[in-house]
Amino acid sequence: MSTTMDVKTFQPVTAGIALIPESEIDMRSDEELIEILKHPKPVRHERNVWAFWDTGFDNMRSWTQRNVLGWMRRQGPSWDVRLLDMVPGSLTNVQNFVPPEYLPECFKHGTMDGPAKGQHASDCARLGLLYLHGGVWLDVGSVLFRKFDHIFWQALEDPESPFEMGTTLFQSRKYIGQCITGFLGARKGNPFIQRWMQLWLELWKDGRTNCFGLHEHPLLKPLGLIVPPEEQEHENPRQIDLGGAGGFDLKITTDYLTLNMAYERVRLLVDDAGWNGPEYFRRHVHFLDTIDEIWKSHEMMLQDELFPLLSLPFKPENAETDAKQKEAANYVGYVLANCSMAKHSQGHWQPGLRVPLAMSWSMPENADADIKKGTWAEYVRWASIFCEQDRMKGVCLPSLELPDEQDEIIKGGLLEVK
């Protein structure tokens, strides 16, 4: 996998970004970085980047491998990036970092099944890793454009700051407050993560091996199903493309997003033991907007338009006379300068929906499309390694302020069924 890029491949031609000094970039070869991933360091601090692929690095799609190597290059030596798996005997097996009491039985014994078993194995891993060790969880489909320190981590480390956890908001119920779970940050021993993990383990007890029917679990059923955008109440409505209107079965989608629903129970819970979820959520969690920081492509274009756009020849000089070049320059220029990352996933894709970029890049015939010479995709990959944003340079992004809670508060114990 000799795909190490040269800083001289391009110059920043889109506004709002500038070259990072080479001294601040890890310029070791891909092969050297892969060896580090395959022989992870013992945990030495909370500046950990956790990621997961159930069958290990060698079995990842090429573009996701390059994503992880890109994180290593731009984060520098103060962060330890680890790509964990479920491979028996592997040095990178999750169970080398998380004791058995923090994992569901089906994860420990390799009996998880169902069409989303890889995603749910990942769900099982992330909470224990964050609770026990601290750091950032990032899904492997994420191309990073900004350092974690300058997204929200510095605010989590600051002893004068109230923030202890960071996430991005994406509304999926009637009122705002939900997150996406592919990008999370928390200090070691975080009380929200602790309760979220306890609830998650409870949901996967009694021989459960997949997510089917979890929307009916007594601890989650009062929350109802995921709410489609047209039934949500928005203070600032956004028009985004999730692959095709009306294409999602809400029960199946809610089962798939069980981790998100467990988050909701913790967020809305007030118990007699002193936990006040709504208060903690607003005081101690640093919020960013998912669409603005991660999923801007969903707002700027349809999901099957991104692959052909990024595959165009890189000719920014033609942007004023060529409509397609102008569209590519506008999209790429915006995300590089204004987004923390570009998260590409096929998620719970169902037949009939538009084919997302992640699925196109994962096809064997497109294995190197994300770095194809002379394309806009190559420019994005290059900039993700060698460029930094001008916006709020060197400081954390500000946290969003939420309106007063409108969802029904859950009163009782975390694992108490009423």
Number of C-alpha atoms within 10 A of each C-alpha: 10 7 11 15 16 11 16 8 12 13 14 16 13 16 12 17 20 17 14 16 10 10 8 13 18 18 19 10 15 19 14 10 19 17 10 15 21 17 13 15 13 9 13 9 13 18 24 21 24 25 22 27 22 19 16 17 20 11 10 16 18 19 23 22 19 22 19 26 21 25 26 23 20 24 21 16 13 9 19 23 26 22 23 27 22 23 16 12 9 16 17 23 20 26 22 13 17 19 13 12 10 20 22 23 19 19 22 17 9 13 13 21 16 11 12 15 18 17 17 21 24 22 20 22 26 23 26 24 25 27 23 19 23 25 27 27 24 23 22 24 20 22 25 25 29 24 20 21 18 17 22 26 25 17 23 23 18 11 10 8 11 15 25 26 27 23 23 26 21 17 21 21 21 18 17 20 24 19 22 19 20 20 19 21 29 30 23 20 15 17 16 21 25 18 21 23 26 17 20 22 16 12 21 19 12 10 11 16 19 20 22 15 13 22 25 16 11 14 20 19 13 15 19 13 20 23 15 15 17 9 11 16 13 13 9 5 10 10 9 17 17 17 20 14 11 10 14 19 10 15 17 17 15 24 20 24 22 22 21 19 28 20 22 21 22 23 24 21 19 20 14 9 9 7 18 18 20 19 15 17 20 19 13 16 23 27 23 23 17 21 20 19 19 25 21 20 23 19 15 18 14 17 22 17 15 21 19 14 19 24 19 16 16 18 15 16 12 13 15 11 9 12 11 15 22 17 15 24 23 15 18 19 18 17 21 24 20 19 21 25 21 21 22 22 16 16 12 13 17 14 8 10 16 19 20 22 20 20 16 18 20 18 12 11 9 14 15 18 21 23 20 18 15 15 18 25 26 23 22 20 21 22 25 22 28 26 24 23 22 13 13 11 11 15 15 17 20 14 18 14 11 11 11 9 14 10 15 10 15 21 14 14 14 19 14 10 12 10
